[in-house]
Amino acid sequence: MKTSKESMMWYAKVNETWKSIGVEPCVWSSTPADFKIASIAVKALWKKEMRTKFPYKLKETSGNRDTWCHDGITFLINSSKGWAEIIHSLSHWVGYAKNFKRPHCAEHATLEYRMVKLVADKNWVEISNQELAKPKTVVNVVAKNYSKLLSRQENLNKRKKHYLSNIKRVENSLKKVKVKIKTYERKYNESKLKG
């Protein structure tokens, strides 16, 4: 099925808008996005178009995977493919939710244009670029897990000490009860009761 001239006009506007904010408009190799900022954008764009809260869990994916919801629960965002792919795929998903007649109809083209325009207006690409430029802090997983282990060991030692004191308390109580039982047996033994 051919894409209409009206659709092509809107897609040209989409590409112009992307270029105006320094984003490569090709969905196969666009300007990379920060996952956190892309998540904010996806939720806001969904809410604006669908007038409901974003109903899916968000998860970052990479490699050759597309931005899409395959299981109806988790919406995957491939931030490495970039802004153009994220917004294009999201617009298709919204079009799917709105029951558009076909994938690249004029409704879809205008929807994608509105989304791209909002991304440009909210300056999400620039914010994303700033986040990506920040140096990444590498977490030493071994040290982190070791500190958790030490903390857990401290807690276990405290519990052990508490249980040992409980055992001593019970042993002392048991000794007292044994003494009382002996006293009771001496005082009220069978020979004293009969005589």
C-alpha positions as CSV (number, residue, x, y, z in Angstrom):
1,M,0.0,0.0,0.0
2,K,1.4,3.4,-1.0
3,T,1.9,6.1,1.6
4,S,-0.2,9.1,0.7
5,K,1.2,12.5,-0.3
6,E,-0.4,14.0,2.8
7,S,1.5,11.5,5.0
8,M,4.8,12.2,3.1
9,M,4.3,15.9,3.7
10,W,3.9,15.3,7.5
11,Y,6.9,12.9,7.6
12,A,9.0,15.6,5.9
13,K,7.9,18.0,8.7
14,V,8.9,15.4,11.2
15,N,12.4,15.1,9.6
16,E,12.8,18.9,9.5
17,T,11.9,19.2,13.2
18,W,14.4,16.5,14.1
19,K,17.1,18.2,12.1
20,S,16.3,21.6,13.7
21,I,17.1,20.3,17.1
22,G,20.2,18.3,16.0
23,V,18.8,14.8,15.8
24,E,19.5,12.5,12.9
25,P,15.9,11.7,11.6
26,C,16.8,8.2,10.3
27,V,15.1,5.6,12.6
28,W,18.0,3.1,11.9
29,S,20.8,5.4,13.2
30,S,19.5,8.3,15.2
31,T,20.9,10.4,18.0
32,P,21.2,8.2,21.2
33,A,18.9,9.0,24.1
34,D,19.3,8.8,27.8
35,F,17.0,6.1,29.1
36,K,15.7,8.2,32.1
37,I,14.8,11.2,29.9
38,A,13.4,9.0,27.1
39,S,11.2,7.3,29.8
40,I,9.9,10.7,30.9
41,A,9.2,11.6,27.3
42,V,7.4,8.3,26.5
43,K,5.1,8.7,29.6
44,A,4.3,12.3,28.8
45,L,3.6,11.7,25.1
46,W,1.3,8.8,26.0
47,K,-0.6,10.8,28.5
48,K,-1.0,13.7,26.1
49,E,-2.3,11.5,23.2
50,M,-4.2,8.8,25.1
51,R,-5.4,11.0,28.0
52,T,-4.5,8.2,30.5
53,K,-1.5,7.3,32.6
54,F,1.1,5.2,30.9
55,P,-0.1,1.6,31.6
56,Y,3.2,-0.3,31.1
57,K,6.4,-0.9,33.0
58,L,9.4,0.6,31.3
59,K,12.6,-1.3,30.6
60,E,15.8,-0.4,28.7
61,T,16.9,-2.7,25.9
62,S,19.7,-2.6,23.5
63,G,21.2,-4.1,20.4
64,N,18.9,-4.8,17.5
65,R,15.7,-4.8,19.5
66,D,13.1,-2.2,18.8
67,T,11.2,0.1,21.1
68,W,8.0,-1.8,21.5
69,C,5.7,-3.6,23.9
70,H,5.8,-7.3,23.0
71,D,4.0,-8.8,26.1
72,G,1.4,-6.2,26.9
73,I,3.1,-5.5,30.3
74,T,6.6,-4.1,29.6
75,F,7.4,-1.4,27.1
76,L,11.0,-1.7,26.0
77,I,12.9,1.4,25.1
78,N,16.1,1.0,23.0
79,S,17.9,4.2,23.9
80,S,20.9,3.3,21.8
81,K,18.9,3.4,18.6
82,G,18.0,7.0,19.3
83,W,15.3,9.5,19.5
84,A,13.8,9.1,16.0
85,E,13.3,5.3,16.5
86,I,11.9,5.7,20.0
87,I,9.3,8.3,18.9
88,H,8.5,6.6,15.6
89,S,7.9,3.3,17.4
90,L,5.9,4.9,20.2
91,S,3.7,6.7,17.6
92,H,3.0,3.3,16.0
93,W,2.1,1.8,19.4
94,V,-0.2,4.7,20.1
95,G,-1.7,4.4,16.6
96,Y,-2.2,0.7,17.3
97,A,-4.0,1.6,20.6
98,K,-6.2,4.2,18.8
99,N,-7.1,1.6,16.1
100,F,-5.6,3.5,13.1
101,K,-6.6,2.0,9.7
102,R,-3.0,1.3,8.7
103,P,0.5,1.9,9.9
104,H,1.7,4.9,7.8
105,C,-1.6,6.7,7.3
106,A,-2.0,10.5,7.5
107,E,-3.3,10.1,11.1
108,H,-0.1,8.4,12.1
109,A,2.1,11.0,10.3
110,T,0.3,13.8,12.1
111,L,0.5,12.0,15.4
112,E,4.3,11.4,15.0
113,Y,4.7,15.1,14.1
114,R,2.9,16.2,17.3
115,M,5.1,13.9,19.3
116,V,8.3,15.2,17.7
117,K,7.2,18.8,18.2
118,L,6.5,18.2,21.9
119,V,10.0,16.5,22.3
120,A,11.5,19.7,20.7
121,D,9.4,22.1,22.7
122,K,10.2,20.3,26.0
123,N,14.0,20.3,25.1
124,W,14.2,16.6,26.0
125,V,17.0,16.0,23.5
126,E,19.3,18.6,25.0
127,I,18.6,17.4,28.5
128,S,19.3,13.8,27.3
129,N,22.6,14.9,25.7
130,Q,23.6,16.6,29.0
131,E,22.8,13.4,30.9
132,L,24.8,11.3,28.4
133,A,27.8,13.7,28.7
134,K,28.0,13.1,32.5
135,P,30.7,10.7,33.5
136,K,29.3,7.3,34.4
137,T,29.9,6.1,37.9
138,V,31.0,2.5,38.0
139,V,29.6,0.6,41.0
140,N,32.0,-1.9,42.5
141,V,29.6,-4.8,42.8
142,V,32.0,-6.9,44.8
143,A,32.6,-4.2,47.4
144,K,28.8,-3.4,47.5
145,N,27.9,-7.0,48.1
146,Y,30.7,-7.4,50.7
147,S,29.4,-4.5,52.7
148,K,25.9,-6.1,52.6
149,L,27.5,-9.3,53.7
150,L,29.2,-7.6,56.7
151,S,26.0,-5.9,57.6
152,R,24.1,-9.1,57.4
153,Q,26.8,-10.8,59.5
154,E,26.6,-8.1,62.2
155,N,22.8,-8.6,62.3
156,L,23.3,-12.4,62.6
157,N,25.8,-11.9,65.5
158,K,23.3,-9.6,67.3
159,R,20.6,-12.2,66.9
160,K,22.9,-15.0,68.1
161,K,23.8,-12.9,71.2
162,H,20.1,-12.3,71.8
163,Y,19.2,-16.0,71.5
164,L,22.1,-17.0,73.8
165,S,20.9,-14.6,76.5
166,N,17.4,-16.1,76.0
167,I,18.9,-19.6,76.5
168,K,20.6,-18.5,79.7
169,R,17.3,-16.9,80.9
170,V,15.4,-20.1,80.2
171,E,18.1,-22.3,81.8
172,N,17.9,-20.1,85.0
173,S,14.1,-20.3,85.0
174,L,14.3,-24.0,84.5
175,K,16.7,-24.3,87.5
176,K,14.3,-22.3,89.7
177,V,11.4,-24.5,88.7
178,K,13.4,-27.7,89.4
179,V,14.2,-26.3,92.9
180,K,10.5,-25.5,93.5
181,I,9.5,-29.0,92.3
182,K,12.0,-30.6,94.7
183,T,10.8,-28.4,97.6
184,Y,7.2,-29.2,96.8
185,E,8.0,-33.0,96.6
186,R,9.8,-32.9,99.9
187,K,7.0,-31.0,101.6
188,Y,4.2,-33.0,100.2
189,N,5.6,-36.5,99.7
190,E,3.4,-39.6,100.1
191,S,4.8,-40.6,103.5
192,K,3.9,-37.2,105.1
193,L,0.5,-37.3,103.5
194,K,-0.4,-40.8,105.0
195,G,0.9,-40.3,108.4
